């Protein structure tokens, strides 16, 4: 990727959510608490999966720990800057800071899309082929899933950023969003970006839409397969898959609207961007912990182990 850029401007101005000082203070408090909750919730899931032997050896929770890592990293790329901007009158980000933000957002976003597909594969094998689950979802397969998700994310972001970093920016530098968003930044370039706009729509928009459809189809296949076997099995499958379907919808919904829907009013994208970078990473640990008996049991085991070790000392 060529890092040469002949832009005359050295920074972008982010409009943020509002210019009203009282609202900015309110948003600062809300997003600060949200970010703290995101980090605490996702780190808690990772710690539980690593240190609880039962969850650590279960493929679904291995993938869940990686999902938590993606969530808190995506939030870290966007939310701390967003929080500090609420306390500054002029919200700016350097040209290369903007490029780096977009690079890692698409890198991690593409990786998380792929990981969610692998989590659907895991549920299909667990529910539809339970006798072969441990054989199919072995350690090598899981490592391959994670590495492939990273590879897909890297190819996804490089295919767009390789053309974006060379764009000249010499005129308007105002981005009507809370962080650097690829479609909005491209429109500020001092050159014709029609082909690149199509590339972004095809790469990000259609990828999000196709992955979302494939995931819904896969979950439908699981439910239909289980329904033909037994009604009790269908009820159990619905209970297991409801959390996954909720997470998939929360993640892909904003992505599809941002990159595939033909919005002319980008204020809609602004709030969807907040949803994607704040709300979804915040809800994921809640969905997977408050509704999951195995995670709750693991939390109790770890707490009991900690109390016992302290009493021993």
N, C-alpha and C positions, 0 to 999 in steps of 0.2 A: 504494500500500500504506500503510494507516494505521499510523503508528508509535506511537500512543497505547496504553498498556497499564496497567491498574489493578491489577497484581499487587502483593501485599504482600511477596513475597520478591524479593530482588535478585540472588540467585545460586543455582546448582545445585551439588550435590555429586556428583562422579563417583566411583563405587566402584573403577573401574579393574580390572586383572586379578587382583590379589592384595593382601592386607594384610600379608603376611609380608615383613619388611625384607630378608632375604637374597635372596629371589626378586625383589624390586623392584630391587635392585642388579644382579642378573643380567639382568633384562629391560631395565634402563637401558642396559647395555653392548650387548645384542643389538639393540635398536631404534635405538640411536645409530649403530651400524655399518650397519644396514639402511637407515636414512635417508640416510646419507652415500653408500651404494652406489646408492640410488635416484636421488639428485640427480646423481651422477657419471655413471651409465649413461645416463640420459635426456638430460642436457645433452650428452653425447658424441654421441648419435644426432642431436640437433638441429644441433650444430656440423658433423658430417660431412655431413649433408644440405645445409646452407647453403653450405659452402665447397667441396664436391666438385661439379664441374660436371655430371658424369654422373648423380649421384643427384638433384641439384637440379632437373634437367629431367625426372625420371621421376615421374609422378603418384603411384605407390604410395609412394615415399619422402617425397614432399611430405605425404601424408596421415599417414605414419608419424611424421614430425616433430611434427605437430599432436597425434597420440596421445601422444607422449612429453611434450609440454607439459601435456596434461590429467593424465597420470599423476603427474608431479612436483608439480603444483599441488594435486591432491587430497591427496597425502601431506603437503604443506606445511601444509594446513589442519588436519590431525589429528595427525600424528606429533610435531612439536616440542612441542606441549602435552602429549601423552602421555608424552614423554621427561622433561620437567620434573616431571610429576606423580609419577614414580617416586621422586623425591628429596624429595617433600613428604608430610607425614603427612595433611594435610587437602587433598584435591584438589577445587578449586572452579573454577567458570567463571561469569562474570557472566550475567545474564539476556539482555542484548543480545549478549554474546559468543556465547552458546549459539545465539541466533537467527541470527546471522551465519554461524556454523559450519554450521548446517543449510541455510541459504540457498545458500551456495557449494557445499556437497557435492552438493545436488540439481541445482544449476545446471551444474556441471562433469560430474556423473554423467550427466545427461540428454544433455549435449552429446557425451560420449564414446560413449554408446549409439548416437546418430545417426551419429557418425563411423565407428563399426565397420560400420554398415550400408553407408555409402558406400565403405568399403574393400572390402566384399564385391562391391559394384557394379563397382568398379575391377577386381577379379580376374575377374569374369564377362566384362567387355568384353575384357580382356587375353587370356583363354584361349579364349573362345568366338567373339570377333569381332576377331582380331588385326589384320586388314587395316584396320579402321576405328578402331583403338585411339587413335591420335594425334588423329584428327578428333573423336571423341566426348569423350575425356578431355583436352580442351584447358585452357588456363590459366583461361579464364572459368568453365568448369565446375567446376574445382577450387576456385576462390575462392567460387563459389556454394555448393558442398558445405560448406566451412568456415563460411561465414556462416550457412547454414541450420542447421548443427549447433549453433552458438551460440544461434540464435533458438529452436530446439526446447528447449534446456536452460533458457533463460530463461523460456519459457512454462511448462515443466514445474515449475520451482521456485516461480514466482509463483502458480500455481494452487493450491499447497498452503500456502505461507508467508503468503499474503494473509489466510488464515483463522487461521493459527497465532499470528501476532504479537498478535492481539487477545484471545487466551485469558487468563483470569485465573488466576494461580498464587498460592495463599494457604495451601496445606497442605504436604504432603510435597514435598521438593525433591531427593530422592536419585535419581540416574540410574544404573542398574546397567549401565554400559558404560564404555568408554574415551574416548568423546566423545559429544556430544549427538546422539542418534539420534531422528528424528522420531516414530516410533511410541511410544517410551518417554517422551518429553517430553510428548506429547499426553495420555497417561494420567495425568499429574500435575496436569492442569488442574482447577480447582474448578468444573466445569460438565460437562454431558453432552456427550461428544465422539463419540457413536456415528456420527453422520453424517460427521464429519471422519475418523474411523477408516476408514470405508468409502471415503472419497475417497482417502486415502493408499494403501489396498490397490488401488483401481482405477487410481490414477494411477501409483504406483511399482511395485507388484507385478505388475499385469497388463501394464504397459508393458514391464517387464523380460522377462516371460515371452513376450509376443508378439514382441518384437524378437529374442529368442533363437531362437524357433521359425522366424521368417522368415529369420534368418541360416543356420540349419541347412538349411532348405529350399533357400535359394539356393546353398549349397555343394553340396548333393546334386544340384541341377540342373546345376551346372557339371561335376561328376564324371560324371554320366550322359551328358551331351552329349559330353564328351571320350572316354568309353568307347566310344561308338558310332563314333567316328572312328578311333581307333587305340589299341592297348594301350600303346605307348610314350608316347603323349600322356597317357594316364591316369596312368602312373607319374610323369611330370613334374608333372602337375597336383597329384597327391597330395603330392609333395615341396614344392610351392609353397604349397598350402593348409593343410598340417599346422600351420604356425606360426600362421596366422590362426585356425584352428579352436581351437587351444590357448588363444590369448589370449581369444577370445570365451567359451569355457567358463569360464576363470578369472575373467573379469569378471562375467558374468551369473549364474554359479552362486550366489555369496554374495548378490547382489541379490535373486534369486528366493526364496531361503530366508528372507531377512530380512523381505521385504515381502509375500510371497505365501503362504508356508507357515504353517499355524496353530500356531506354537509357543506353549506356555504357559510354558516354561522359557526365559527370556531370556538365560541364561548361554550358550546356544548362539549367540545373536545376537552376543554379545560377541566370541567367537572368530572368527565370520564377519566381523565388522566389522574386526578386525585383519587378516584375510586380504585383505579388500577394499582397505584403505587402505595396507597394507604389502607383503604378499606379491605381489599382482598387479602393482603398479608396479615391484617389484623384478625379477620374472620377465620382464616384457615386453621390456626391452632385452636380456636374456640370450637369450631365444627368438629375437629378430629379428637379433641380431648373431652369436652363436656358430654358428647354423645357416644363415647367409646369406653366400654367397660374395661377392656384390657389395658388401656392407657391409664385409667383411674387406678386400677389394681397395681400397675407398675409404680405409680406415684406413691401409693401407700407402702409398697415394699421398700422403695428407696428411702422414704421417710423413716420407716421402722428400722432399717439398717443403719441410718445416720444416728438415730436416737440410741440404738444399742451400742454403737461404736463410741459415742460420747460417754455413755454410762460406764463402759469398760475402761476408758481412760480415767 
